[in-house]
Amino acid sequence: MATFEVSDAKAELAQLRPVIDELIQLRADAAELAASLESEGGTTQLGGLPEFKATQARLDELVTSVQESGAELKGLAPLLLDFPAEFDGVPVHLCWLEGDPDIAWYHRRDLGFAGRRPLP
């Protein structure tokens, strides 16, 4: 597992922004399409079953590209990314939550989100 320095994680997040933006948009589209498929008629402005399947396939591609960056996708709604790192020999994750302007938090790997603290 690769580890990131804070500056590297911030640079990687900046590189991932187009992927993140598309992922958030498609996540909303998939939710709307799924809801319409459950109701009578099964179509919306976004389409029907073929569009839902295409959206799911694209979401899978985007998730894979995030994972290939070295970031760990911990949540999809809201989007939560962790970047493996170390502080003073302690394994941590640099943590970005959808809506955060940048990476400003971390938590020990064994504590998860509940142990989230501001970056020193």
C-alpha distances in whole Angstrom, upper triangle without the diagonal:
4,6,10,13,16,18,15,14,18,18,15,17,21,20,19,22,24,22,22,26,26,24,26,29,29,28,31,33,31,32,36,36,35,38,40,40,41,44,47,47,43,43,42,42,39,40,40,38,37,36,34,32,31,30,27,26,26,24,21,21,20,18,16,16,14,11,11,11,8,10,11,14,16,19,22,25,24,21,18,15,12,10,8,10,12,16,18,15,15,11,12,12,14,16,18,21,23,26,25,26,22,20,22,20,17,17,16,13,16,18,17,20,23,21,21,22,23,21,23
4,7,10,13,14,11,11,15,15,13,15,18,17,17,20,22,20,21,24,25,23,26,29,28,28,31,33,32,33,36,37,36,39,41,41,42,45,48,48,44,43,43,42,39,40,40,39,38,36,34,33,32,30,28,27,26,24,22,21,20,18,16,16,14,12,11,10,7,9,11,15,17,20,22,25,24,21,18,15,12,9,7,8,11,14,16,14,14,12,12,12,13,15,17,20,23,25,23,24,20,17,20,19,16,17,16,14,17,19,18,20,23,22,21,22,22,20,21
4,7,10,12,9,9,13,13,12,14,17,17,17,20,22,21,21,24,26,24,26,29,29,28,31,33,32,33,37,37,37,39,42,42,43,46,49,49,45,44,43,43,40,41,42,40,39,37,36,34,33,31,30,29,27,25,24,23,21,19,18,17,15,13,13,11,8,9,11,15,16,20,22,25,24,20,17,14,11,7,5,5,7,11,13,12,12,9,9,9,10,13,15,19,21,24,21,21,18,15,17,16,13,14,13,12,16,18,17,18,21,19,18,19,19,16,18
4,6,8,6,6,9,10,9,11,14,14,15,17,20,19,19,22,24,23,24,27,28,27,30,32,32,33,36,37,37,39,41,42,43,45,48,48,45,44,42,42,39,41,41,40,39,37,35,35,33,31,30,29,27,25,24,23,21,19,19,17,15,14,14,11,9,9,12,15,17,20,22,24,23,19,16,13,10,6,6,5,8,11,13,13,13,11,10,9,8,12,13,17,19,21,19,18,15,12,14,14,12,14,14,14,17,18,17,18,21,19,17,17,17,14,16
4,5,5,6,9,10,10,12,14,15,16,18,22,21,21,24,26,25,26,29,30,29,32,34,34,35,38,39,39,41,44,44,45,48,51,51,47,46,44,44,41,43,44,43,42,39,38,37,36,34,33,32,30,28,27,26,24,22,22,20,17,17,17,14,12,12,15,18,19,22,24,26,24,21,18,15,12,9,9,6,8,9,12,13,13,12,11,10,9,12,14,18,20,22,18,18,14,11,13,13,12,14,15,15,19,20,19,19,22,19,17,16,15,12,13
4,5,5,6,9,10,11,12,14,15,17,20,20,19,22,24,23,24,27,29,28,30,33,33,33,36,38,38,39,42,43,44,46,49,49,46,45,43,42,39,42,42,42,41,38,37,37,35,33,32,32,29,27,27,26,23,22,22,20,17,18,18,15,13,13,15,17,18,21,23,24,22,19,17,14,12,9,10,8,10,10,13,14,14,13,11,10,7,10,12,15,18,19,15,15,11,8,9,10,10,13,14,15,19,19,18,18,20,18,15,14,12,9,11
4,5,5,6,9,10,11,12,14,16,19,19,19,21,24,23,24,27,29,28,30,33,33,34,37,38,39,40,43,44,45,47,50,50,46,45,43,42,39,41,43,42,41,38,37,37,35,33,32,32,29,27,28,26,23,22,23,20,18,19,18,15,14,14,17,19,21,23,24,26,24,21,18,15,14,11,13,11,13,13,16,18,18,17,15,13,11,13,13,17,19,19,16,14,11,9,11,13,13,17,18,19,23,23,21,21,23,21,19,17,15,12,13
4,5,5,6,9,10,11,12,14,17,17,17,20,22,22,23,26,27,27,29,31,32,33,35,37,37,39,41,42,43,45,49,48,44,43,41,40,37,40,41,40,39,36,35,35,33,30,30,29,27,25,25,23,20,20,20,17,15,16,15,11,11,11,15,17,19,21,23,25,23,20,18,14,13,10,11,10,13,14,17,18,18,16,15,13,11,13,13,17,19,20,17,16,12,11,13,14,14,17,18,18,22,23,21,21,24,22,19,19,17,14,16
4,5,5,6,9,10,10,12,16,15,14,17,20,19,20,23,24,24,26,28,29,30,32,33,34,36,38,39,40,42,45,45,41,40,38,38,35,37,38,37,36,34,32,32,30,28,27,27,24,22,22,21,18,17,17,15,12,13,14,10,9,8,11,14,15,18,19,21,19,16,14,10,9,6,9,9,12,14,17,17,17,15,12,10,8,9,10,13,15,17,14,13,10,8,11,12,11,14,16,16,20,20,18,17,21,19,16,16,15,13,15
4,5,5,6,9,10,11,14,15,14,16,19,19,19,22,24,23,25,28,28,29,32,33,34,35,38,39,40,42,45,45,41,40,38,37,34,37,38,37,36,34,32,33,31,28,28,28,25,23,23,22,19,18,19,17,14,16,16,12,12,11,14,15,17,19,19,21,19,16,14,12,11,9,12,12,15,16,19,20,20,18,15,13,9,10,9,13,14,15,12,10,7,6,9,11,12,16,18,18,22,22,19,19,22,20,17,17,14,12,15
4,5,5,6,9,10,13,14,14,16,18,19,20,22,24,24,26,28,29,30,32,34,34,36,38,39,41,43,46,45,41,40,38,36,34,36,38,37,36,33,32,32,30,28,28,27,24,23,23,21,18,18,19,16,13,15,15,11,12,12,15,17,19,21,21,23,21,18,17,14,14,11,14,14,17,18,22,22,22,20,18,15,12,14,13,16,16,17,15,13,10,10,13,15,16,19,21,21,25,25,23,22,25,24,21,20,18,16,18
4,5,5,6,9,11,11,12,14,16,16,18,20,21,21,24,26,26,28,30,31,32,34,36,36,38,40,43,42,39,37,36,34,31,34,35,34,33,30,29,29,27,25,24,24,21,19,20,18,15,15,15,12,10,12,11,7,9,8,12,13,16,18,18,21,19,16,14,11,11,9,12,13,17,19,22,22,21,19,17,14,12,13,11,14,15,17,15,14,11,10,14,15,16,18,20,19,23,23,21,20,24,23,20,20,19,17,20
4,5,5,6,10,10,9,11,14,14,15,17,19,19,21,23,24,25,27,28,29,31,33,34,35,38,41,40,36,35,33,32,29,32,33,32,31,29,28,28,26,23,23,23,20,18,19,17,14,14,15,12,10,12,13,9,11,9,12,12,15,15,16,18,16,13,12,9,10,9,13,14,18,19,23,23,22,20,17,14,11,11,9,11,11,13,11,10,8,8,12,13,14,17,20,19,23,22,19,18,22,21,18,19,17,16,19
4,5,5,8,10,10,11,14,15,15,17,19,20,22,24,25,26,28,29,30,32,34,35,37,39,41,40,37,35,33,32,29,32,33,33,32,29,28,29,26,24,24,24,21,19,20,19,15,16,17,14,12,15,15,12,14,12,15,15,18,19,18,20,18,15,15,13,14,13,16,17,21,22,25,26,25,23,20,17,14,14,12,14,13,14,12,10,9,10,14,16,17,21,23,23,26,26,23,22,25,25,21,21,19,18,21
4,6,7,8,9,11,13,14,16,17,19,20,22,23,24,26,28,29,30,32,34,34,36,38,41,40,36,35,33,31,28,31,32,32,30,27,27,27,24,22,23,22,18,18,18,16,13,14,15,11,10,13,12,9,12,12,15,15,18,19,18,21,19,16,16,13,15,14,17,18,22,23,27,27,26,24,21,18,16,16,14,16,15,16,15,14,12,13,17,19,20,22,24,24,27,27,24,23,27,27,24,24,22,21,23
4,6,5,6,9,10,10,12,14,15,16,19,20,21,22,24,25,26,28,30,31,33,35,38,37,33,31,30,28,25,28,29,29,27,24,24,24,21,19,19,19,15,14,15,13,10,11,12,9,7,11,11,8,11,10,12,12,15,16,15,17,16,12,13,11,13,12,16,18,21,24,27,27,26,23,20,17,15,14,12,13,13,14,14,13,12,13,16,18,19,21,23,22,25,25,22,21,25,25,22,23,22,21,24
4,5,5,6,9,10,10,12,14,15,17,18,20,21,23,24,25,27,29,30,32,34,36,35,32,30,28,26,24,26,28,28,27,24,23,24,21,19,19,19,16,15,17,15,11,13,15,12,10,14,14,12,15,13,15,14,16,16,15,16,15,12,13,12,14,15,18,20,24,25,29,29,28,25,22,19,16,15,12,13,11,12,12,11,11,12,16,18,19,22,25,24,27,27,23,22,25,25,22,23,21,21,24
4,5,5,6,8,10,11,12,14,16,17,18,20,21,22,24,26,27,28,30,32,34,33,30,28,26,24,21,24,26,26,24,21,21,21,19,16,18,17,14,13,15,13,10,12,14,11,11,15,15,13,16,15,17,15,18,18,16,17,17,14,15,15,17,18,21,23,27,29,32,33,31,28,26,22,20,18,15,16,13,14,15,14,14,16,20,21,23,25,28,27,30,30,26,24,28,29,26,27,25,25,28
4,6,5,6,9,10,10,12,14,15,16,18,20,20,22,24,25,26,28,30,33,32,28,26,25,23,20,23,24,24,22,19,19,19,16,14,15,14,11,10,12,10,6,9,10,8,8,11,12,11,14,13,14,12,16,15,13,15,15,12,13,12,15,16,19,22,26,28,32,31,30,27,24,20,19,17,14,15,13,15,16,15,15,16,20,21,22,24,26,25,28,28,24,23,26,27,24,26,25,25,28
4,5,5,6,9,10,10,13,14,15,17,19,20,21,23,24,25,27,29,32,31,28,26,24,23,20,23,24,24,23,20,19,20,18,15,15,16,12,10,13,12,8,9,12,10,8,12,14,12,14,12,13,11,13,12,10,12,11,8,10,10,13,15,18,21,24,26,30,30,28,25,22,18,17,15,11,11,9,11,12,13,13,14,17,18,19,21,24,23,26,25,21,20,23,24,21,23,22,22,26
4,5,5,6,9,10,11,13,14,16,17,18,20,22,23,24,26,28,31,29,26,24,22,21,18,21,23,23,22,19,18,20,17,14,16,16,13,11,14,14,10,12,15,13,12,16,17,16,18,16,17,14,16,15,12,13,12,10,13,13,17,18,22,24,28,29,33,33,32,29,26,22,20,17,14,13,10,11,13,13,14,16,19,20,22,24,27,26,29,28,24,22,26,27,24,25,24,24,28
4,5,5,6,8,10,10,12,14,15,16,18,20,21,22,24,26,28,27,24,22,20,18,15,18,20,20,19,15,15,16,14,11,12,13,9,9,12,11,8,11,13,12,12,15,16,16,19,17,17,15,17,15,12,14,14,12,15,15,19,20,23,26,30,32,36,35,34,30,28,24,22,20,17,16,13,14,16,17,18,19,22,23,25,27,29,28,30,30,26,24,28,29,26,28,27,27,31
4,5,5,6,9,10,10,12,14,15,16,18,20,21,22,24,27,26,23,21,20,19,16,18,19,19,18,15,14,15,13,10,10,11,9,6,9,10,6,8,11,11,10,13,15,15,17,15,15,12,14,12,9,10,11,9,12,13,16,18,21,24,28,30,34,33,31,28,25,21,20,18,15,14,11,14,16,17,17,18,21,22,23,24,27,25,27,27,23,21,25,26,24,26,26,26,30
4,6,5,6,9,10,11,13,14,15,17,19,20,22,23,26,26,22,21,19,18,15,18,19,20,20,16,15,17,15,12,12,14,12,9,13,13,10,11,15,14,13,16,18,18,19,16,16,13,14,12,8,8,9,8,11,13,17,19,22,25,29,30,34,34,32,29,26,22,20,17,14,12,9,11,14,15,16,18,20,21,22,24,26,25,28,26,23,20,23,25,23,25,25,25,29
4,5,5,6,9,10,11,12,14,16,17,18,20,22,24,23,20,18,16,15,12,15,17,18,18,14,13,15,14,10,12,14,11,10,14,14,12,13,16,16,15,18,20,20,22,20,20,16,18,15,12,11,12,11,15,17,20,23,26,29,32,34,38,38,36,32,29,26,24,21,18,16,12,14,17,17,19,21,24,24,26,28,30,29,31,30,26,24,27,29,27,29,28,29,32
4,5,5,6,8,10,10,12,14,15,16,18,20,22,21,18,16,15,14,11,13,14,15,14,11,10,11,10,6,8,10,8,7,11,11,10,11,15,15,15,17,19,20,22,20,19,16,17,15,11,12,13,12,16,17,21,23,26,29,33,35,39,38,36,33,30,26,25,22,19,17,14,16,19,20,22,23,26,26,27,28,31,29,31,30,27,25,28,30,28,30,30,31,34
4,5,5,6,9,10,11,12,14,15,17,19,22,21,18,17,15,16,13,15,15,15,16,13,11,12,12,8,9,11,10,7,11,13,11,11,15,15,15,17,19,20,21,19,18,14,15,12,8,8,10,10,13,15,19,22,25,28,31,33,37,37,34,31,28,24,23,20,18,15,13,15,18,20,21,22,24,24,25,26,28,27,29,28,24,22,25,27,25,28,28,29,33
4,5,5,6,9,10,11,12,14,16,17,20,19,16,15,13,13,11,14,14,15,16,13,11,14,14,10,11,14,13,11,14,16,14,15,18,19,18,20,23,23,25,22,21,17,18,14,11,10,11,12,16,18,22,25,28,31,34,36,40,39,37,34,31,27,26,23,20,17,14,15,19,20,22,24,26,26,27,28,31,29,31,30,26,24,26,29,27,29,29,31,34
4,5,5,6,8,10,11,12,14,16,18,17,14,12,10,10,7,10,11,12,13,9,8,11,11,8,10,13,11,10,14,15,14,16,19,19,19,22,24,24,26,24,23,19,20,17,13,13,15,15,19,21,24,27,30,33,37,39,42,42,40,36,33,30,29,26,23,20,17,19,22,23,25,26,29,29,30,31,34,32,34,33,29,27,30,32,30,33,33,34,38
4,5,5,6,8,10,10,12,14,17,16,13,12,11,12,9,10,10,10,11,9,6,9,9,6,7,10,10,9,12,14,14,14,17,19,18,20,23,24,25,23,22,18,19,16,12,12,14,15,18,20,24,26,29,33,36,38,42,41,38,35,32,29,28,25,23,20,18,20,23,25,26,27,30,29,30,31,33,31,32,31,28,26,29,31,30,33,33,34,38
4,6,5,6,9,10,11,13,16,16,13,12,12,13,11,12,12,12,14,12,9,12,13,10,10,14,14,12,15,17,16,16,20,21,20,22,25,26,27,24,23,19,19,15,12,11,13,14,18,21,24,27,30,33,36,38,42,41,38,35,32,29,28,25,23,20,17,19,23,25,26,27,29,29,30,30,32,31,32,30,27,25,27,30,29,32,32,34,37
4,5,5,6,9,10,11,14,13,10,10,8,10,8,10,10,11,14,11,9,13,14,11,12,16,15,14,17,19,19,19,22,24,23,25,28,29,30,27,26,22,22,19,15,14,16,17,21,24,27,30,33,36,40,41,45,45,42,39,36,32,32,28,25,23,20,21,25,26,28,30,32,32,33,33,36,34,35,34,30,28,30,33,32,34,35,36,40
4,5,5,6,9,10,12,11,8,7,7,9,7,7,7,8,10,8,6,9,11,9,10,14,14,13,16,18,18,19,22,23,23,25,28,29,30,28,27,23,23,20,17,16,18,19,23,25,29,31,34,38,41,43,47,46,43,40,37,34,33,30,27,25,22,24,27,29,31,32,34,34,35,35,37,35,37,36,32,30,33,36,34,37,37,39,42
4,5,5,6,9,12,12,8,9,10,13,11,10,9,8,11,10,7,10,12,10,10,14,15,14,16,19,19,19,22,24,24,25,27,29,30,28,26,22,22,19,16,15,18,19,22,25,28,31,33,37,40,42,46,45,42,39,36,33,33,30,27,25,22,24,28,30,31,32,34,33,34,34,36,34,35,34,30,29,31,34,33,36,37,38,42
4,5,5,7,10,11,8,9,9,13,12,12,10,11,14,13,10,13,16,14,14,18,18,17,19,22,22,22,25,27,26,28,30,32,33,30,28,24,24,21,17,16,19,20,24,26,30,33,36,39,42,44,47,47,44,40,38,34,34,31,29,25,23,25,28,30,32,33,35,34,35,35,37,36,36,35,32,30,32,35,34,37,37,39,43
4,5,5,8,7,5,6,6,10,10,9,8,9,13,12,10,13,15,14,15,18,19,18,21,23,23,24,27,28,28,30,32,34,35,33,31,27,27,24,20,19,22,23,27,29,33,36,38,42,45,47,50,50,47,44,41,38,37,34,31,28,26,27,31,33,34,36,38,37,38,39,41,39,40,38,35,33,35,38,37,40,41,42,46
4,5,7,7,4,6,9,12,11,10,7,7,11,11,9,11,14,14,14,17,18,18,20,23,23,23,26,28,28,29,32,33,35,33,31,27,27,24,21,20,23,24,27,30,33,36,38,42,45,47,51,50,47,44,41,38,38,35,32,30,27,29,32,34,36,37,39,39,39,39,41,39,40,39,35,34,36,39,38,41,42,43,47
4,7,9,6,10,12,15,14,13,11,11,14,14,12,14,17,16,16,19,21,20,22,25,25,25,28,30,30,31,33,35,36,34,31,28,27,24,21,20,23,25,28,30,33,37,39,42,46,48,51,50,47,44,41,38,38,35,33,30,28,30,33,35,37,38,40,39,39,39,41,39,39,38,35,33,35,38,38,41,42,44,47
4,6,6,9,10,14,14,13,11,12,16,16,14,17,19,19,19,22,23,23,25,28,28,28,31,33,32,34,36,38,39,36,34,31,30,27,24,23,25,27,30,33,36,39,42,45,48,50,54,53,50,47,44,41,41,37,35,32,29,31,35,37,39,40,41,41,42,42,43,42,42,41,37,36,37,41,40,43,44,46,49
4,6,9,11,15,15,14,12,13,16,17,16,18,21,21,21,24,26,25,27,30,30,31,33,35,35,37,39,41,42,40,38,34,34,30,27,26,28,30,34,36,40,43,45,49,52,54,57,56,53,50,48,44,44,41,38,35,33,34,38,40,42,43,45,44,45,45,47,45,46,44,41,39,41,44,43,46,47,49,53
4,6,9,12,13,11,9,11,14,14,14,17,19,19,20,23,24,24,26,29,29,30,32,34,35,36,38,40,41,39,38,34,34,31,28,27,29,30,34,36,40,43,45,49,52,54,58,57,54,51,48,45,44,41,39,36,33,34,38,40,42,43,45,45,46,46,48,46,47,46,42,40,42,46,44,47,48,50,53
4,7,11,11,8,6,8,11,11,11,13,15,15,16,19,20,21,23,25,25,26,29,30,31,32,35,36,38,36,34,30,31,27,24,23,26,27,30,33,36,39,42,45,48,51,54,53,51,47,45,41,41,38,35,33,30,31,35,37,38,40,42,42,42,43,45,42,43,42,39,37,39,42,41,44,45,46,50
4,7,7,5,4,8,10,9,10,13,14,14,16,18,19,20,22,24,24,26,28,29,30,32,34,35,37,35,34,30,31,28,24,23,25,26,30,32,36,38,41,45,48,50,54,53,51,47,44,41,40,37,34,32,29,30,34,35,37,38,41,41,42,43,45,43,44,43,39,37,40,43,41,44,44,46,49
4,5,5,7,10,12,10,11,14,15,14,16,19,19,19,22,24,23,25,28,28,29,31,33,34,36,34,33,29,30,27,23,22,24,25,29,31,34,37,40,43,47,49,52,52,49,46,43,40,39,36,33,30,27,28,31,32,35,36,39,39,40,41,43,42,43,42,38,36,38,41,40,42,42,44,47
4,6,9,12,13,10,12,15,15,14,17,19,18,19,22,23,23,25,28,28,28,31,33,33,36,34,33,29,30,27,24,23,24,25,29,31,35,37,40,43,47,49,52,52,50,46,43,40,38,35,32,30,26,27,30,31,34,36,38,39,40,41,44,42,44,43,39,37,39,42,40,42,42,43,47
4,7,10,10,7,9,12,11,10,13,15,15,15,19,20,19,21,24,24,25,27,29,30,32,30,30,26,27,24,21,20,22,22,26,28,31,34,37,40,44,46,49,49,47,43,40,37,36,33,30,27,24,25,28,29,31,33,36,36,38,39,41,39,41,40,36,34,37,40,38,40,40,41,44
4,7,7,6,8,11,11,11,13,15,15,16,19,20,21,23,25,26,27,29,30,32,34,32,31,28,29,26,22,22,24,25,28,30,34,36,39,42,46,48,52,51,49,45,42,39,38,35,32,30,27,28,32,33,34,36,39,39,40,41,43,41,43,42,38,36,39,42,40,42,43,43,47
4,6,6,6,9,10,11,12,14,15,16,19,20,21,22,25,26,27,29,30,32,34,32,31,28,29,26,22,22,25,25,28,30,34,36,39,42,46,48,52,51,48,45,42,39,38,36,33,31,28,30,33,34,36,37,40,40,40,41,43,41,42,41,38,36,39,41,40,43,43,44,48
4,5,5,6,9,10,10,12,14,15,17,19,20,21,23,25,26,27,29,31,32,31,30,26,27,25,21,22,24,25,28,29,33,35,37,41,44,47,51,49,47,43,41,38,38,35,33,30,28,30,33,35,36,37,40,39,40,40,42,39,40,40,36,35,38,41,39,42,43,44,48
4,5,5,6,9,10,11,12,14,15,17,19,20,21,23,25,26,27,29,31,30,29,26,28,25,22,23,25,25,28,29,32,34,37,40,44,47,50,49,47,43,41,38,37,35,33,31,28,31,33,35,36,37,40,39,40,40,42,39,41,41,37,36,39,42,40,43,43,44,48
4,5,5,6,9,10,10,12,14,15,16,18,20,21,23,24,26,27,30,28,27,24,26,23,20,20,23,22,26,27,30,32,35,38,42,45,48,47,45,41,39,35,35,32,30,28,25,27,30,31,32,34,37,37,37,38,40,38,39,39,35,34,37,39,38,40,40,41,45
4,5,5,6,9,10,10,12,14,15,16,18,20,21,23,24,26,28,26,25,22,23,20,17,18,20,20,23,25,28,30,33,36,40,42,46,45,43,39,37,33,33,30,28,26,23,26,29,30,31,32,35,34,35,36,37,35,36,36,32,31,34,36,35,38,38,39,43
4,5,5,6,9,10,11,13,14,15,17,19,20,21,23,25,27,26,24,21,23,21,18,19,21,21,24,25,28,30,32,36,39,42,45,44,42,38,36,33,33,30,28,27,25,27,30,31,32,32,35,35,35,36,37,34,36,36,32,32,34,37,36,38,39,40,43
4,5,5,6,9,10,11,12,14,15,17,19,20,21,23,25,24,24,21,23,21,18,19,22,20,23,24,27,29,31,35,38,41,45,43,42,38,36,32,32,30,27,26,24,26,29,30,30,31,34,34,35,35,37,34,36,36,33,32,35,37,36,38,38,39,42
4,5,5,6,9,10,11,12,14,15,17,18,20,21,24,22,21,18,20,18,14,16,18,17,20,21,24,26,29,32,36,39,42,41,39,35,33,30,29,27,24,23,20,23,25,26,27,28,31,31,32,32,34,32,34,33,30,29,32,34,32,35,35,35,39
4,5,5,6,9,10,10,12,14,15,17,18,20,22,21,19,16,18,16,13,15,17,16,19,20,23,25,27,31,34,37,40,39,37,33,31,28,28,25,23,22,20,23,25,27,27,28,30,30,30,31,32,30,31,31,28,27,30,32,31,34,34,35,38
4,5,5,6,9,10,11,13,15,16,17,19,21,20,19,17,19,18,15,17,19,18,20,20,23,25,27,30,34,37,40,39,37,33,31,28,28,26,24,23,22,25,27,28,28,28,31,31,31,32,33,30,32,32,29,28,32,34,32,35,35,35,39
4,5,5,6,9,10,11,13,14,15,17,19,18,18,16,18,17,14,16,18,16,19,19,22,23,26,29,33,35,39,38,36,32,30,27,26,24,22,21,19,22,24,25,25,26,29,29,29,30,32,29,32,32,28,27,31,33,31,33,33,33,37
4,5,5,6,9,10,11,12,14,16,18,16,15,13,15,13,10,13,15,13,15,15,19,20,23,26,30,33,36,35,33,29,27,24,23,21,19,18,16,19,21,22,23,23,26,26,26,27,29,26,28,28,25,24,27,29,27,30,30,30,34
4,5,5,6,9,10,11,12,14,16,15,14,12,14,14,11,15,16,14,16,16,18,20,22,25,29,32,35,34,32,28,26,23,23,22,20,20,18,22,23,24,24,24,27,27,26,27,28,25,27,28,24,24,27,29,28,30,31,31,34
4,6,5,6,9,10,10,13,15,15,15,13,16,16,14,17,18,16,17,16,19,19,22,25,29,32,35,34,32,28,27,23,23,22,20,20,19,22,23,24,23,24,27,27,27,28,29,26,29,29,26,25,29,30,29,31,31,31,34
4,5,5,6,9,10,11,13,12,13,11,14,14,11,14,15,12,14,13,16,17,20,23,27,29,33,32,30,27,24,21,20,19,17,17,16,18,20,20,20,20,24,24,24,25,26,24,27,27,23,23,27,28,26,28,28,28,31
4,5,5,6,9,10,12,10,10,8,11,11,9,13,14,11,12,11,13,15,17,21,24,27,30,29,27,24,22,18,18,17,15,15,15,18,19,20,19,19,22,22,21,22,23,21,23,24,20,20,24,25,23,26,26,26,29
4,5,5,6,9,10,10,10,9,13,14,13,16,17,14,15,13,15,15,17,20,24,27,30,29,27,24,22,19,19,19,18,18,18,21,22,23,21,21,24,24,23,24,24,22,24,25,22,22,26,27,25,28,28,27,31
4,5,5,6,9,9,11,10,14,15,14,17,18,14,15,13,14,14,16,20,23,26,30,28,27,24,22,19,18,18,17,18,17,20,20,21,19,19,23,23,22,23,25,22,25,26,23,23,26,27,25,27,27,26,29
4,5,5,7,6,7,7,11,12,12,15,15,11,11,9,11,11,13,17,20,23,27,26,24,21,19,15,15,14,13,14,14,17,17,18,16,15,19,19,19,20,21,19,22,22,19,19,23,23,21,23,23,22,26
4,5,6,5,6,7,10,12,13,16,17,13,12,10,10,10,12,15,19,22,25,24,22,19,17,14,15,14,14,16,16,20,19,20,18,17,20,20,18,19,20,17,20,21,18,19,22,23,21,23,24,23,26
4,5,7,9,10,14,16,16,20,20,16,16,13,13,12,13,16,20,23,26,24,24,20,19,16,17,17,17,19,19,22,22,22,20,19,22,22,21,22,22,19,22,24,21,22,26,26,24,26,26,24,27
4,6,9,10,14,16,16,20,19,16,14,11,11,9,11,14,18,21,24,23,22,19,17,15,14,15,14,17,17,20,19,19,17,15,19,19,18,20,20,18,22,23,20,21,24,24,22,23,23,21,24
4,7,10,12,15,17,20,19,16,14,10,9,7,8,11,14,18,21,19,18,15,14,12,12,13,14,16,18,21,19,20,17,15,18,17,16,17,17,15,18,20,17,18,22,21,20,21,21,20,22
4,6,9,12,13,16,16,12,10,6,6,5,7,10,14,17,20,19,18,14,13,9,9,10,10,12,14,17,16,17,14,12,15,14,13,14,15,13,17,18,15,15,19,19,17,18,19,17,21
4,6,9,11,14,14,11,8,6,5,6,8,12,15,18,21,20,18,14,12,9,10,10,10,12,14,17,16,18,16,14,16,15,13,13,14,12,15,15,12,13,17,17,16,18,19,18,22
4,6,7,11,11,8,6,5,7,9,11,15,18,21,24,23,21,17,15,11,12,10,10,10,11,15,15,17,16,14,17,15,15,15,16,14,16,16,13,13,16,17,16,19,20,20,23
4,7,10,9,8,5,6,7,10,12,15,18,20,24,23,20,17,14,11,12,10,10,10,11,15,15,18,17,15,17,15,14,13,14,12,14,13,10,10,13,15,14,17,18,19,23
4,6,6,5,5,7,10,13,15,19,22,23,27,26,23,20,17,14,14,11,11,9,10,13,14,17,17,16,17,16,16,15,17,15,17,16,12,11,14,16,15,18,19,21,24
4,5,4,7,9,12,15,18,21,25,26,30,29,27,23,21,17,17,14,12,10,9,13,15,17,17,17,19,18,18,19,21,19,21,20,16,14,17,20,18,21,22,23,27
3,5,8,11,14,18,21,24,26,28,32,31,28,25,22,19,18,15,13,10,8,11,14,17,18,18,19,18,19,19,22,21,22,20,17,14,17,20,18,21,22,23,27
4,6,10,13,16,19,22,25,26,30,30,27,24,21,17,16,13,11,7,6,9,11,14,15,15,17,16,17,18,20,19,21,19,15,13,15,18,16,18,19,21,25
4,7,10,13,17,19,22,24,28,28,25,22,19,15,14,11,8,6,5,9,10,13,13,13,15,15,16,16,19,18,20,19,15,13,16,18,16,18,18,19,23
4,7,10,13,16,19,20,24,24,21,18,15,11,11,7,6,5,6,10,10,13,12,11,13,12,12,13,15,14,17,15,11,10,13,14,12,15,16,16,20
4,7,10,13,16,18,22,21,19,16,13,9,8,6,5,6,8,12,11,13,11,10,12,11,11,12,14,13,16,15,12,11,14,15,13,15,15,15,19
4,6,9,12,14,18,18,15,12,9,5,5,5,6,9,12,14,13,15,12,9,12,10,8,9,11,9,13,13,10,10,13,13,11,13,14,13,17
4,6,10,13,16,15,14,11,8,5,5,6,8,12,14,17,15,16,12,9,12,11,9,10,11,10,14,14,12,13,16,15,13,14,15,13,16
4,7,10,14,12,11,7,6,5,6,9,12,15,18,20,18,19,16,12,14,12,10,10,10,8,12,13,12,13,16,15,14,15,16,14,16
4,7,10,9,8,6,5,6,7,10,13,16,20,22,19,20,16,12,13,12,9,10,9,9,13,14,13,15,17,15,14,14,14,12,14
4,6,6,5,5,5,8,9,13,16,19,23,24,21,22,18,15,15,13,10,10,9,10,12,14,14,16,18,15,14,14,15,12,13
4,5,5,7,7,9,10,13,17,20,23,25,21,22,19,15,14,12,10,10,9,11,14,14,15,17,18,14,14,13,13,10,10
4,6,9,10,13,14,17,21,24,27,28,25,26,22,19,18,16,13,13,12,14,15,16,18,20,20,17,17,15,16,13,12
4,6,9,13,14,18,21,24,28,29,26,27,24,20,19,17,14,13,11,12,14,16,17,19,20,17,18,17,18,16,15
4,6,10,12,15,19,22,25,27,24,25,22,18,18,15,12,10,7,9,10,12,14,16,17,14,14,14,16,14,14
4,7,10,13,16,19,23,25,22,24,20,17,17,14,10,9,6,6,8,10,11,14,15,13,13,14,16,14,15
4,7,9,13,16,19,21,18,20,17,13,13,10,7,5,4,5,8,9,9,11,13,10,10,11,12,11,13
4,6,9,12,16,18,15,17,14,11,11,9,5,5,6,6,10,10,8,9,12,10,9,11,12,11,13
4,7,10,14,15,12,14,11,7,8,6,4,7,9,9,13,13,11,10,13,12,9,10,10,8,11
4,7,10,12,10,12,9,6,7,5,5,7,10,10,14,12,10,8,11,11,8,9,9,9,13
4,7,9,6,9,7,5,7,7,8,11,14,14,17,16,12,10,14,14,10,12,11,11,15
4,6,6,9,9,8,10,9,11,12,16,16,18,16,13,10,13,14,11,13,13,14,18
4,6,8,10,10,12,12,14,16,20,19,22,20,16,13,16,18,15,16,16,17,21
4,6,9,11,12,13,16,18,21,22,24,22,19,15,18,19,16,17,15,17,20
4,5,7,8,10,13,15,19,20,22,20,17,14,17,17,13,14,12,13,17
4,7,8,11,15,18,21,22,25,23,20,18,20,20,16,16,13,14,17
4,6,9,12,15,19,20,23,21,19,16,19,18,15,14,12,11,14
4,6,8,12,15,16,19,18,16,14,16,15,12,11,9,8,12
4,7,11,14,16,19,17,15,13,15,14,10,9,6,5,9
4,7,11,13,15,13,12,10,12,10,6,5,4,5,9
4,7,9,12,10,9,8,10,8,5,5,6,6,9
4,6,8,7,6,7,8,5,4,6,9,9,12
4,5,5,6,9,10,7,8,9,12,12,13
4,6,6,9,11,9,10,12,15,15,17
4,6,10,10,9,11,14,17,17,19
4,7,6,5,8,11,15,16,18
4,6,6,7,11,14,15,18
4,5,5,9,12,14,17
4,6,9,12,15,17
4,6,10,12,14
4,7,9,12
4,6,9
4,6
4
